[in-house]
Structure formats: C-alpha cells, structure tokens
Amino acid sequence: MVRSMYAGVAGMKSNQNRMDVIGNNIANANTYGYKSSRATFRDMYYQQVRGASAGTQTRGGINPSAVGYGSQLASIDLMMDSSSMTSTGFALDCAITGEGFFQVMDPDGNIYYTKAGMLDIDPATGAVVDSNGNFVLGTSATEGKLDSAQPGSNKIMIAVNPVQASTAKVEKEISGRTLTIESSEQTKEANVSFTFTSDTTMPDGQLVRAVMDSTTSVINIQFNANGEFTSMEQINTEINNAITEAYGGKHPGGTYTFNLDPDPFQTPDIAGNTIKSLTGKEIITVASSDYEGGGIKDIPETAPGNNDGKTMPEGFKFVETGLRFTGSGDATMSVVAAADPKDGYVVKITAGTVVYEGTISKERAEASTGANTLLLKNIAKDADKNDTITISYPNIKTFTDDPTAAGGDRPVNKDYASVDIGTAEPSQPTHNLGLGKATFTLEGGTIYKTQDVSNLTGISIGADGTITGTSEGGLQILGRIDLATFGNAKGLMQAGNSYFTMTANSGPAKLAIAGEDGTGAIKNSALEMSNVDLSQEFSDMIVTQRGFQASSRMITVSDTMLEELINLKR
C-alpha cells in the first residue's frame, strides 16, 4: 500500500512536468523561431517479490515477480523540425528555409544560435543586431567587397562607401559626331542642361550669347548665325566667356569643355581638305544627310547637239549624283554599242580617275522617249553603293549613224566615243553640325561626401545572406550573414530569448554560407513561425490531466486502505 502511494506521487510529479512542458509550448505558439519540446516518461526501480527459476523435468519454470514504484521523467526533447514562414514586409527580417541557425553574440562575448531572424542595423555603430540588441555574426565588407569568401563568425559592421567627387558630363551622338560636354568643377551645381540656337540679330562683334533661367540649371547658348568660327578652341572660349558674362562671374560648374569627335576642323573630307570655318548657322543647323554637294558642273541644261565644248551627247541629260560621289576632275562621256549589238548600248562616264558605267538594253533604247533614267555605278571593286551618277537618255534614233534607222544595230556615232561633258566635284561631308537638334543634360557632378547607415535608401538580403544597400554612391555590398549547423541540433540547450547554446552532445558549430553545405537559403522579409502544433498540444494536455488525476486517485485510495488497516484495532 505504501508502494502504491509512492507510485501515485511519482505519477503526479511526472505528469506535472509534462504539463509544464505543454504549457510552455502553448505559451510560445506565436513566438518566431520557437522550437517545441516534448516530455517522455520511464518507469522507476522495482522491488523483487519473487525471483525467477528455470523449469525442470518435474516442474515448470517460474517468472520473476516485482512491484514498481511509479514513473519518472525520462527526457524533454527538442523538436527541431522546420515550421512555415510568414511574410512581414520588413526587408531585414530573415527566415532560413532549411537547416542552419543565425549566430549572435552578447556584450560579454557569449555566442548563441537562433532561428528568430528579426534583424536590424544599429544607426550609431553600423552593426547588424537582432531584436535583443546582440550582434549578428558573419562576414563584413570593405569598400563594397566581402572581407572573405569563407563563412565567418565576426560582427557584421556596415560601412557605406563615400560618394566620390566627380565632374558633370554628358555624351551624345549628333549628326555623325559625338558631342561631349564636361564641367571643370566637382559639384552638383554643374549638372546643368545646354540648348543651342542661332540668332540672326546679334551684332557683328558678338559671336556667342548665353541666356540662363532663374535657377541657372538651363543654359541656352545662342550663336551669331553669320559669325565665323575657325576651331573648337575658339568655340569653347566664346561659350565660356558668354556663360561668365550671363552669370555675372564664374559659374559654379566652372569652365565647360565642348568636344566634337571627330573634330570638324581637324578631320579631312573626301578630297583631303579640312573645314576652314563654320558659321553659327552651320553649327546649329541639322543636316539632312551626312554629305552634301558634289556632282558634274558646267553642263548646259539642254545639249546643242554638235558635241563641241562641255556638253552631253544630244538627248542625254545629267540628273544627279549619289550621296557620296567621289568623281573629281574633268568628266568625259561615251556611248558605244555593246560587244553584241543585240545587248544594247554601254554608257560610260569617266570623272577624273573614277569610272561610272551602265547599260541601256536594246528594247529600252528603242522604246525610250527621253524620260527613262539610267543609273551609272562606280565600277571599282568595293565601291560605295551611293557613289553613282543618274542620267536620262533619248530614243535610239537620236544617237545612231543613221538617225532614220529603225533596227538600231548600227554602230554609235564616232564623236560619242569620248565627249567632254564638264567638271566633276566630289561630295563633301556636311558642314552642318546640328547642335540645335537636342538638349544636352549633364549628370554625375558631385562633391566628396561621407556616407553612413542613415544614407541608405534601400537595403536587401540575398538568398546567400549577402547584404546589399543603395545610397547616393550607388549599390554596394555591405556584408554577409553566415549560418551555423550542428551534427546533433537536438542536443542544443534552450537559453531563453529564442536562443540556443552549444552543448557537449550537440557537437561544435560548423559555419556555412546560406544555401551551401546542407544549409537552407535565407528568405528576407519573412520569419519562421513556431513549430508548436496546438491540436497535438491540447490532446496531450487532456491525456496528461487524466494521468495526473488517476495518480491522485491512487494516493486517495491508498490512504483509505491505510485507514481501514488502522481501524482493525478498534
């Protein structure tokens, strides 16, 4: 009877411990990163009533008999299985999508491990900390580069790169040239916009005028339409003098440099000549094509027909040259029958050293009334497809020996074998620079600025734990959160504050980059929820309560039996 009472007491203690574990689990059902526990029992020692004996030929064996003294708490096990994640919308919240723990260190240097990734950056020190103010461990970065490619367990100190001083600059393609404008001063006030126009009313002595808006952020450069400019150096000087005059002193952006590549005053044209000067109008005007001019000059609009002087054969007429006509010098023309008269007539124009050729078919020649055109191409190897001459041609009867011949198979008049038709001049690159085509906005001008955590305008954490942030200096790497794993994670000791500590049975911490060596990736803007299963906890609570109740009844019944024993003497 005394043994049954002690067994009831032991049962009550065991179930009370189990209820304590269940209560702690339920209390932490909404604790981020919490890992639930379970209590297990084992029976206690026994008092042997009868020993066991083996069977013989005359008697069977006897089993042992023993009376137990109740149960005791066997273990409280950590349930380390992962739980679901919840999105928080906070960029520095982190959850681990698998194995691994965050590392944190308190002010005394003690290292803890946790699944609760409520992180933040301390504005005073730049350290990455958790919700308890303890340092998060991993790898820091210096000048935007991680200090080590290997996982670490050092304080992550955020250092934001300074904004380097730079001049303002713009580069834009315009009319086949690249215009570059750059300030001399490293300041944001140099980030201005330039527009270019020409003015026919400016006095002869003034080449450039600058007009600014009230904020000086837009500068209109006006060129004297009739003024002449002989170099980019002169253009730079005139513009900067005009800016200084309009501003009333040196502009905050300093001196502005205007460069054109290729330099229109230094780049030879097709004929090997360079531009001597440009008017303000040419600097501003947008060209319709890359080349202008060119062709065969001094040709009468209507040939007299005697083939004397600089004329074309009767009935032929010069129409135009191509965009990149390269003929240069005296031009002659010939019209001869093809090797086989049935193939028609070959028309050839020689302009200096360049030969242009085309063929009029017999059928087209017979049918022509003078309205048809013929394209003569530069027959040199690899000639530009735009290096051409276009002419119109008459009916065949106009240029055969016998003007009345209908067959057209007789040879061409001998005087048409080489006729001097004029002077060829090659096309020239356009002189129009086209600066009036667009607005040129300079960017990037700034002074040197130190930066700290307060200057970060955006921060994020990658799947591998890399922390990146955006400041005025641009996007940079700020550090990396590294993880720890254990050979036996269930061997960790709970230390409160959602922390675990290493024990002899957990094994040492093994560091890893998130997503490597069996660890899970890091998901930012999310937290791992508690893995408490309330339905299981409530079921266990009911069973535990009944166990406790039954054990208490055991004590009551044992007490009643003792009372009956005492009453035997009455």
Secondary structure, DSSP 8 states (H G I E B T S, - for coil): -HHHHHHHHHHHHHHHHHHHHHHHHHHTTT-TT---EEEEEEE--EEEEE--B---SSS--B--EEEE--EEEEEEEE------EEE---TTEEEESSS-EEEEE-TTS-EEEES-EEEEE-TTT-BEEETTS-EEEEEEEETTEES-SS---EE-B-----B--B--EEEEEETTEEEEEEESS-SGGG--EEEEEEESSS-TT--EEEEE-TTSSEEEEEEETT-EE--HHHHHHHHHHHHHHHHTS--TT--EEEEEES-TTTS--TTS-----EEHHHHHS--SSSEE--EEES--SS--SS--SS---TT-EEEEE-TT----EEEEEEEEE-SSGGG-EEEEEEETTEEEEEEE-HHHHHH--S--EEEEEE-STT--TT-EEEEE---GGGSBSSTT-SS--S-B-GGGGSEEEEEEE--EE-----GGGS-EE-B--B--B---GGG-SEEEE-TT-EEEEEETTEEEEEEEEEEEE-TTGGG-EEEETTEEE--TTT---EEEETTSTT---EEESEEE-----HHHHHHHHHHHHHHHHHHHHHHHHHHHHHHHHHGGG-
